[in-house]
Amino acid sequence: MNQQYQNILAPVDGSKATQPVLDKAIEVAKLNDTHLDILNVLEVNQFSDTYGGAVSGDVIYKLSEDVQSRLNELKQRAIDAGVKSVDIHVRFGNPKPVIAREFPADHGTQLIVIGSTGLTAVERLMVGSVTNYVSRSASCDVLIVKPAALAKLGKS
């Protein structure tokens, strides 16, 4: 890898794609001896559908507390693996522009390491692939991590 990346972003959503994305981000961060940001974007409107339209502050607080706890575990994994500088972030909003443009602009991100998908086929049809959007719209390089099963087959 000739490109030296200073700031790497690993957006995670708690899906089964989280592990391989974090593993790849850790690997690239160590190769570049650089900073790693781990980000989870909470889309509040997805909860209003689930909770019948009314999302209380308590629900959002509890949810963000749970996410924060999970992100702390991921941060510790990165540190234990040898990444010297790791920060975790929780943002609210639409993951597409937050991951592709807003967070990178705020943090000087030079590489986004993202999973090929965290959604089922039906969810992708309904909401569109965040990865697809990020790969087209990001202002920096994007590394797409494919699930191991797909990578072995050479298919996407």
Backbone bond lengths (Angstrom), bond angles and torsions (degrees), N, CA, C in turn:
res aa  C-N    CA-C-N  psi(-1)  N-CA   C-N-CA  omega(-1)  CA-C   N-CA-C  phi
1 M - - - 1.448 - - 1.529 108.30 -
2 N 1.327 117.66 108.08 1.457 121.45 -178.70 1.521 112.59 -78.25
3 Q 1.314 116.56 -33.16 1.462 122.09 179.71 1.520 110.07 -66.21
4 Q 1.326 117.14 128.18 1.463 121.27 173.99 1.525 107.70 -96.68
5 Y 1.304 117.03 115.54 1.458 121.37 178.40 1.520 109.53 -96.22
6 Q 1.326 116.69 133.54 1.465 121.70 179.26 1.521 112.09 -92.90
7 N 1.323 117.35 -37.31 1.469 122.02 -177.96 1.516 109.43 -132.07
8 I 1.321 115.71 122.32 1.459 121.52 -178.55 1.524 108.89 -115.49
9 L 1.325 116.20 135.85 1.462 122.42 178.90 1.520 109.96 -112.09
10 A 1.336 115.94 129.54 1.461 121.80 174.28 1.528 107.79 -118.89
11 P 1.351 117.36 96.69 1.460 118.52 175.24 1.528 109.51 -76.58
12 V 1.327 117.29 132.25 1.468 121.62 -179.30 1.520 108.96 -127.65
13 D 1.338 115.23 152.23 1.471 119.20 -178.07 1.522 112.74 -129.38
14 G 1.334 116.78 7.28 1.456 119.43 179.55 1.517 113.96 82.80
15 S 1.331 117.74 -1.89 1.471 120.95 178.55 1.528 109.24 -77.60
16 K 1.320 116.05 -179.72 1.468 119.35 179.61 1.531 111.60 -67.33
17 A 1.330 117.36 -13.68 1.464 120.76 177.19 1.529 111.99 -76.01
18 T 1.335 117.49 -16.32 1.462 120.78 -175.94 1.524 112.28 -57.99
19 Q 1.341 117.35 -45.96 1.461 121.41 -175.67 1.527 112.82 -61.37
20 P 1.349 118.33 -53.81 1.466 117.57 -179.98 1.533 113.07 -64.04
21 V 1.338 117.64 -33.21 1.464 120.70 178.18 1.522 109.55 -64.67
22 L 1.322 116.62 -47.12 1.458 119.73 -179.88 1.533 110.84 -63.78
23 D 1.323 116.74 -42.06 1.473 120.29 179.20 1.528 111.15 -58.32
24 K 1.342 116.65 -45.51 1.470 121.21 -179.63 1.527 110.47 -67.36
25 A 1.333 117.14 -41.40 1.466 120.69 179.72 1.532 110.64 -63.07
26 I 1.333 116.47 -40.73 1.464 121.57 177.24 1.529 109.87 -61.45
27 E 1.326 116.18 -45.93 1.464 121.80 -179.52 1.536 110.99 -58.84
28 V 1.339 116.08 -47.43 1.468 120.31 -178.09 1.534 110.59 -69.66
29 A 1.329 117.34 -38.68 1.468 120.62 178.77 1.530 110.30 -62.83
30 K 1.332 117.18 -40.69 1.464 120.65 179.16 1.537 110.69 -67.72
31 L 1.328 117.02 -42.05 1.471 120.96 178.63 1.528 111.31 -59.61
32 N 1.327 116.10 -36.58 1.462 121.48 -177.47 1.529 112.90 -96.11
33 D 1.343 116.16 -1.63 1.466 121.90 -176.86 1.527 109.74 46.51
34 T 1.327 115.16 58.18 1.454 119.97 -169.75 1.524 113.44 -132.80
35 H 1.321 115.73 179.26 1.466 124.55 -178.69 1.531 111.08 -81.64
36 L 1.337 116.08 140.85 1.468 122.12 178.23 1.526 109.32 -122.13
37 D 1.330 115.97 126.87 1.462 122.32 172.08 1.520 108.09 -105.37
38 I 1.327 116.43 130.30 1.469 121.70 175.08 1.527 106.21 -110.40
39 L 1.325 115.65 123.68 1.464 121.58 -172.04 1.521 111.49 -124.95
40 N 1.333 115.71 136.50 1.467 121.02 169.90 1.521 106.79 -123.44
41 V 1.332 116.12 125.67 1.462 121.02 179.08 1.522 108.19 -103.50
42 L 1.328 115.76 120.12 1.462 121.19 178.20 1.518 108.93 -96.06
43 E 1.319 114.41 124.81 1.453 120.66 -179.39 1.524 107.24 -97.61
44 V 1.319 116.90 100.37 1.460 121.78 -172.63 1.525 111.79 -59.40
45 N 1.328 118.30 -36.87 1.474 118.99 -178.36 1.521 112.97 -65.30
46 Q 1.345 118.30 -21.30 1.471 118.80 176.77 1.530 110.06 -69.93
47 F 1.340 117.17 -26.31 1.458 119.97 179.13 1.513 111.44 -82.13
48 S 1.329 117.45 -30.28 1.461 118.79 179.70 1.527 109.55 -65.46
49 D 1.327 117.92 -32.61 1.473 120.52 174.85 1.526 110.21 -65.80
50 T 1.338 115.15 -45.52 1.462 121.02 -177.90 1.515 112.46 -65.95
51 Y 1.325 115.99 -39.22 1.459 119.69 -174.86 1.535 112.46 -100.36
52 G 1.322 117.30 26.15 1.457 120.83 173.24 1.513 114.71 70.44
53 G 1.312 118.32 30.85 1.451 120.76 172.71 1.520 114.91 94.76
54 A 1.310 118.58 -26.61 1.463 119.91 -178.21 1.517 109.97 -110.39
55 V 1.299 116.42 110.95 1.456 120.16 176.68 1.515 107.03 -106.55
56 S 1.303 116.17 114.06 1.466 119.95 -179.06 1.518 110.04 -78.80
57 G 1.316 115.40 158.76 1.458 120.36 175.28 1.510 111.41 -58.35
58 D 1.347 116.43 -33.15 1.467 120.82 179.98 1.522 111.04 -62.82
59 V 1.327 116.38 -42.99 1.467 121.01 -179.65 1.523 109.22 -63.14
60 I 1.322 116.50 -46.71 1.462 120.94 -178.93 1.530 110.10 -64.75
61 Y 1.329 116.94 -41.82 1.465 120.65 179.69 1.527 110.60 -61.83
62 K 1.319 116.91 -47.08 1.471 121.92 -179.30 1.526 109.57 -61.99
63 L 1.318 115.94 -44.92 1.455 121.03 179.74 1.527 110.88 -60.89
64 S 1.331 117.10 -47.78 1.462 118.94 -178.37 1.530 110.69 -67.74
65 E 1.330 117.01 -30.70 1.472 121.09 175.38 1.537 110.12 -64.47
66 D 1.334 116.92 -44.32 1.469 121.53 178.26 1.525 110.83 -62.68
67 V 1.329 116.32 -44.22 1.462 121.15 179.94 1.527 109.69 -63.81
68 Q 1.313 117.13 -43.35 1.470 122.21 178.93 1.534 110.18 -58.22
69 S 1.314 115.97 -42.52 1.462 121.24 179.98 1.532 110.23 -63.27
70 R 1.315 116.57 -44.95 1.475 121.64 179.11 1.530 110.76 -64.14
71 L 1.327 115.91 -41.65 1.463 119.79 179.46 1.533 111.17 -64.68
72 N 1.333 117.03 -35.79 1.464 120.14 176.24 1.526 111.19 -61.43
73 E 1.350 116.46 -37.46 1.473 120.33 176.57 1.530 110.18 -64.55
74 L 1.333 116.93 -43.08 1.472 121.00 179.98 1.528 110.34 -64.97
75 K 1.342 116.30 -39.84 1.468 120.69 177.81 1.526 110.19 -60.98
76 Q 1.322 116.94 -43.88 1.454 120.95 -179.64 1.530 110.49 -63.41
77 R 1.341 116.94 -39.11 1.473 120.31 176.84 1.519 110.69 -59.65
78 A 1.339 116.20 -43.52 1.469 120.16 -179.31 1.529 110.71 -64.52
79 I 1.329 116.46 -42.71 1.468 121.05 179.27 1.530 109.99 -64.59
80 D 1.339 116.04 -45.47 1.467 120.39 178.81 1.526 111.50 -60.99
81 A 1.341 116.57 -30.05 1.470 121.04 -179.64 1.530 112.19 -80.84
82 G 1.344 116.46 -8.51 1.453 118.82 175.58 1.518 116.26 112.08
83 V 1.340 118.54 6.69 1.465 120.24 175.74 1.531 106.76 -79.70
84 K 1.343 116.16 125.85 1.469 120.11 -172.67 1.524 113.26 -81.04
85 S 1.333 117.82 -29.63 1.466 121.25 -174.53 1.530 109.52 -130.56
86 V 1.340 116.00 112.84 1.471 121.18 -177.46 1.528 109.19 -136.85
87 D 1.324 116.37 132.12 1.466 121.39 172.54 1.518 108.72 -124.72
88 I 1.331 116.06 150.45 1.463 120.90 176.48 1.528 108.65 -116.99
89 H 1.329 114.84 149.53 1.459 120.71 -175.29 1.522 110.05 -143.21
90 V 1.344 115.96 141.52 1.458 122.06 170.34 1.527 106.11 -120.63
91 R 1.312 116.13 126.41 1.464 120.54 176.25 1.515 108.76 -125.09
92 F 1.322 115.03 151.25 1.467 121.15 175.38 1.514 108.24 -106.17
93 G 1.338 116.15 141.04 1.462 119.46 177.74 1.510 111.40 141.79
94 N 1.331 114.63 -165.76 1.467 121.95 178.40 1.529 107.54 -81.81
95 P 1.344 117.26 120.40 1.473 119.39 -176.36 1.532 114.00 -58.49
96 K 1.323 117.80 -31.37 1.475 119.56 -175.58 1.526 112.82 -58.80
97 P 1.340 119.49 -62.31 1.472 118.17 -179.77 1.527 113.45 -70.02
98 V 1.341 117.53 -29.96 1.467 119.51 179.60 1.527 109.58 -62.95
99 I 1.340 117.07 -48.31 1.471 121.16 -177.64 1.530 111.54 -72.96
100 A 1.329 116.85 -42.54 1.469 120.32 -174.38 1.526 113.15 -73.20
101 R 1.349 117.07 -39.58 1.458 118.21 -170.95 1.522 115.38 -130.66
102 E 1.341 117.69 -47.27 1.466 119.55 -170.32 1.520 112.66 -66.33
103 F 1.340 117.40 -53.29 1.464 120.23 179.68 1.534 111.22 -62.23
104 P 1.350 118.67 -49.11 1.475 118.88 179.03 1.528 113.07 -57.30
105 A 1.330 118.08 -36.69 1.465 120.71 178.95 1.530 110.65 -66.35
106 D 1.325 116.35 -38.75 1.476 120.85 -179.22 1.524 112.65 -73.28
107 H 1.331 117.61 -28.04 1.471 121.02 -170.46 1.530 114.52 -119.44
108 G 1.323 118.00 6.16 1.463 120.07 178.34 1.516 113.27 63.22
109 T 1.329 116.64 35.19 1.471 121.55 -179.67 1.527 110.09 -63.13
110 Q 1.334 116.20 135.16 1.463 121.24 177.90 1.526 112.60 -111.73
111 L 1.338 116.76 -16.55 1.460 120.90 178.55 1.524 108.55 -148.28
112 I 1.336 115.49 131.30 1.465 121.72 174.07 1.517 107.08 -107.36
113 V 1.343 117.14 124.09 1.463 122.48 176.43 1.521 105.87 -105.84
114 I 1.343 116.69 112.74 1.460 121.03 -172.00 1.534 110.22 -133.28
115 G 1.321 116.48 150.07 1.460 120.97 178.70 1.522 110.68 -75.30
116 S 1.329 116.56 152.11 1.464 119.00 -179.57 1.518 110.69 -63.99
117 T 1.334 117.53 -30.13 1.456 119.95 173.85 1.511 110.66 -168.26
118 G 1.323 115.46 146.44 1.459 120.92 171.82 1.515 108.87 -118.48
119 L 1.326 115.82 2.90 1.466 121.29 -174.19 1.519 111.95 -108.61
120 T 1.323 115.19 157.73 1.461 119.92 170.85 1.528 107.75 -76.25
121 A 1.315 117.04 167.06 1.468 121.13 -179.83 1.525 111.27 -57.98
122 V 1.325 117.19 -40.32 1.468 121.09 -179.84 1.529 110.49 -65.60
123 E 1.339 116.85 -44.36 1.463 120.28 178.82 1.529 110.93 -62.36
124 R 1.344 116.93 -38.75 1.464 119.97 178.34 1.514 110.67 -62.39
125 L 1.333 116.72 -40.91 1.460 120.34 178.41 1.523 111.14 -62.81
126 M 1.332 116.10 -40.92 1.464 120.40 -176.06 1.524 113.06 -76.32
127 V 1.316 117.91 -44.97 1.461 119.63 -174.53 1.527 113.05 -107.09
128 G 1.313 117.45 -10.24 1.459 120.42 -177.63 1.518 109.50 79.24
129 S 1.276 116.55 154.05 1.450 121.02 -177.16 1.528 110.67 -79.66
130 V 1.325 115.42 122.69 1.463 120.37 175.42 1.526 108.79 -59.98
131 T 1.322 117.09 -42.20 1.462 121.45 -179.18 1.521 111.47 -60.01
132 N 1.328 116.43 -44.42 1.462 121.24 179.01 1.528 109.78 -59.03
133 Y 1.322 116.03 -46.26 1.468 121.06 179.64 1.529 110.64 -61.97
134 V 1.342 115.86 -48.35 1.466 120.57 -177.61 1.525 110.40 -61.65
135 S 1.329 117.38 -42.95 1.470 119.76 -177.72 1.532 111.50 -63.91
136 R 1.335 116.99 -30.62 1.472 120.68 179.20 1.523 112.65 -84.62
137 S 1.337 117.72 -30.83 1.468 120.95 -167.42 1.516 115.76 -109.37
138 A 1.319 117.93 -13.33 1.468 119.98 -176.21 1.518 111.25 -64.95
139 S 1.323 115.48 147.21 1.458 120.68 179.20 1.535 111.44 -90.12
140 C 1.352 116.09 0.87 1.464 120.45 179.36 1.530 109.01 -130.11
141 D 1.324 116.12 -179.64 1.459 120.66 177.84 1.527 110.73 -65.89
142 V 1.336 115.26 148.88 1.468 121.69 178.50 1.527 108.07 -128.11
143 L 1.327 115.87 127.50 1.464 122.21 175.77 1.523 106.87 -109.54
144 I 1.338 116.34 116.95 1.465 120.97 -177.99 1.520 109.37 -97.31
145 V 1.342 115.10 121.72 1.460 121.51 -178.87 1.525 108.37 -94.52
146 K 1.315 115.87 121.17 1.468 120.79 179.87 1.520 109.79 -90.28
147 P 1.340 116.98 148.23 1.463 119.34 174.80 1.528 110.01 -58.25
148 A 1.323 116.94 145.68 1.468 121.87 -176.10 1.529 112.48 -54.55
149 A 1.335 116.68 -40.60 1.471 119.86 -178.60 1.525 111.14 -61.59
150 L 1.338 116.80 -41.00 1.463 120.36 179.32 1.520 111.02 -71.59
151 A 1.319 116.12 -39.56 1.456 120.36 -178.91 1.538 110.45 -61.49
152 K 1.341 116.66 -39.14 1.466 120.61 -179.55 1.530 111.02 -66.62
153 L 1.324 115.99 -34.69 1.453 120.24 179.98 1.520 112.56 -81.58
154 G 1.342 115.11 -14.84 1.457 119.19 -178.06 1.508 111.78 73.98
155 K 1.322 117.75 22.96 1.470 121.80 -179.21 1.511 108.83 -116.25
156 S 1.348 114.86 159.19 1.476 118.67 175.54 1.508 110.03 -121.09
